[in-house]
């Protein structure tokens, strides 16, 4: 059976601190473009790969997480958009476009197809299924609507607000009639929040020496909803600014992922005093909402009521640097790697 060359990104070994180029390397293997006889696997050509913050904890060895650690010497795994080249699975056919869990390589044989979803419409950019119409979009939807139970007129704060998830949470909140403030790490991103995504206000957290006072300035009456993507000192400051019966969705804690010793949170007593609900969530528990999310999101996208910004790099060899850049805030918007354009 004919085989083709297959460029891959390999995870070298477990790390501490910030990831670097040395933690990944590019190699080339070969792969058959046919599914093994009798297998229910799906053989795909990867088109777009998603760089996501949750991938950093997978670079550290742990047995106590909702997702396995990467295996040293193996191909890095993550979300992506792909085209089916061959299938032994009854739900997938040659030519189908899919999004879900794949590997950082040109071609992948996917044996666990539970996390693979057929792409229902292609009248939006295919890369959107790594972001607004993929895992980050569903994360924003489930976290905001299901966890935060928002109401019109409430005061909403979003951290890491220009990222893949945050930019959507802010727009969902504005569509509902909330007052929305976001934080980000550069002037360019702050301008994006106010001028592109329609946030009422935004600030550069790197320029603020007193986060508690900063939040008090933007929320003199307090915060009803905090969508937390960063954790750490920001979460601690928010706890002092929450309103009674406020809700916090703990989506991510990117400020902690590269620390050997995690920062503590001191102001938890405010959860009692203000009767605040703080709830963590993992998107795997909310996949059943995907059809409902599409019903809401697709019309808004087509009508221009929701916009989405991507930061795109070309070529599999660019993937390691793109992933590393997430943790210094180098990306502006959703970080996407283009492997092939069909």
Secondary structure, 3 states (H helix, E strand, C coil): CCEEEEEEEEECCCCCCCCCHHHEEEEEEEEECCCCCCCCCEEEEEEEEECCCHHHHCCCCCCCCCCCCCCCCCECEEEEEEEEEEECCCCCCCCCEEEEEEECECEEEECCHHHEEECCCCCCCHHHHHCCCCHHHHHHHHHHHHHCCCCCCCEEEECCCCCCCHHHHHHHHHHHCCEEEEEECCHHHHHHHHHCCCCCEEEEHHHCCCHHHHHHHHCCCCEEEEEECCCHHHHHHHHCCEEEEEEEEECCCCCCCCCCCCCCCCCCHHHHHCCCEEEECCHHHHHHHHHHHHHHHHHHHHCCCCCCCEEEEECHHHHHHHHHHHHHCCCCCEEEEECCCC
